[in-house]
Amino acid sequence: MAARPLRSVVLLLVALFACSCDDSPASSDALVDGQTTDVDRDTSGVPDLGPDSSDTEHDVAPDVEQDLPLDQDLLVDTAIETDGDVLLDETASELVDQADDFADVDADIYVGVSCAVGAAQGTCQHVADCVGVSTSGFCPGPADIQCCTEPSTVVPCAVQGRPGVCISTADCASPQVSTAGLCPGAADIQCCTDPPTTNTCDPATHVYPDSTLVDGSGEQSCPAGMVAVAGTFCVDRYEAALLEVLSDGSTTPWSPYFNPGATRVRAVSSAAVVPQGYITGVQAAAACVEAGKRLCNDTEWLRACQGSQGTTYPYGNTRTWGVCNDSRSPHPVIEYFGTSAAWIWSELGNACINQLPNSLDRTGDNPGCITEDGAYDMMGNLHEWTSDPAGTFRGGFYVDTVINGQGCLYRTTAHNNQHWDYSTGFRCCADIQ
């Protein structure tokens, strides 16, 4: 590096003057004592000025140290004063100039080092050379070397799943549109997105993906839509969908993307339909009773999922990703709102989340995700409420089947049975008839 020859020149000049004076050991000791330095210390992101750290032998004369002190004042003082005798003015001036040059070279080694301030990427620059924004505390070296980033950082936002950026309304050019209330700052800083299209999901619109909902056939003395387990109880073959029960006793499909509230609803176990999310444990229990069934207790649910051998997954003891709807990425809530900001987690009831592509599957869409008794999707797709009065749902959902237990062993107890969000579903159990 350029700094090494300059150091040697300065050192030799200092040694020359030191040796030409009486009582020179005092000045030599001061110089050696000042040679403790961090130049060879491996600091992340900082170029190494010294030899390779694995090199413990250096090819230098035994009575000549290879490093000079980084302290510029110490170098000048040591060079100029030798036991009270002051060097010639022109020599002192020359050494001061060399010391200044030495300091400049040391500072410049940090210029160009990568840095970041939050999400804004930049490079370490002299403050005077930065054409953007200089921020201290993110670069090695002297205080004059700071992280130089672009003048502003774009703030992301989203409107009904359409990603955008927070910019001035004057800069949001047609056909893009500005939406107020979603960005920090002045009133004219708004979320600029593409315009809505005819395919954009409206979270206030009830969507009915299935025009008819009919229970499948039952088996072995089980009610319609159910399979027998161990000859002792029945479980729904599929995750439940809902029918609204009208005042005259007739029924009509309920939107699987909306919580039923106080509406009278009946559980249906049917193939190739969108199952009901957005439901509480209390509502699920009532829907099962309306169908002449009941919620499964925890023991029944586990036996139905694990089979007679007690396997970890419905299909065995070895996980095979993608056999069930078990691991979507990116997270649908982050995808829909276009941000990972904390506020999105209070919007988990949004009807559009389960309408995103590659999110919630129709019942039976995963033919390998089946138990030994013939029940589908007990792992993944939707959480499934059990009859635990304290509030338990099992099996994981289409984003995660790991965090709270593997596969059939996945169990969430963080909510009471009045909780609901896009991920909560259910299936019913019944006694053998």
Order of alpha helices (4+ residues) and beta strands (2+ residues): alpha-alpha-alpha-beta-beta-alpha-beta-beta-beta-beta-beta-beta-beta-beta-beta-beta-beta-beta-beta-alpha-beta-alpha-alpha-beta-beta-beta-beta-beta
